[in-house]
Amino acid sequence: MPILVHLDVILAKRKMKGKALAEAVGITEQNLSLLRNGKVKGVRFSTLEKICDILECQPGDIFEYVQDESVTTET
């Protein structure tokens, strides 16, 4: 998958449990788990804003784009 989610790393650095983040953001633990595992198709900006505010980070700290090696570009 070309988008990597580093939410677990940030939570560990902040010494925060996923349950506490889910409660603070106002989402279910199950939805947070799906996000942490990269199994969601999208994230609302309002949810992302709350996560970044609580964890004091930037969206780029949570998500990383890695180019798929199997995709070739023609120049």
Secondary structure in CASP SS format (residue, H / E / C, confidence):
PFRMAT SS
TARGET T0000
AUTHOR 0000-0000-0000
METHOD secondary structure of the structure
MODEL  1
M C 1.00
P C 1.00
I E 1.00
L E 1.00
V E 1.00
H C 1.00
L H 1.00
D H 1.00
V H 1.00
I H 1.00
L H 1.00
A H 1.00
K H 1.00
R H 1.00
K C 1.00
M C 1.00
K C 1.00
G H 1.00
K H 1.00
A H 1.00
L H 1.00
A H 1.00
E H 1.00
A H 1.00
V H 1.00
G C 1.00
I C 1.00
T C 1.00
E H 1.00
Q H 1.00
N H 1.00
L H 1.00
S H 1.00
L H 1.00
L H 1.00
R H 1.00
N C 1.00
G C 1.00
K C 1.00
V C 1.00
K C 1.00
G C 1.00
V C 1.00
R C 1.00
F H 1.00
S H 1.00
T H 1.00
L H 1.00
E H 1.00
K H 1.00
I H 1.00
C H 1.00
D H 1.00
I H 1.00
L H 1.00
E C 1.00
C C 1.00
Q C 1.00
P H 1.00
G H 1.00
D H 1.00
I H 1.00
F E 1.00
E E 1.00
Y E 1.00
V C 1.00
Q C 1.00
D C 1.00
E C 1.00
S C 1.00
V C 1.00
T C 1.00
T C 1.00
E C 1.00
T C 1.00
END
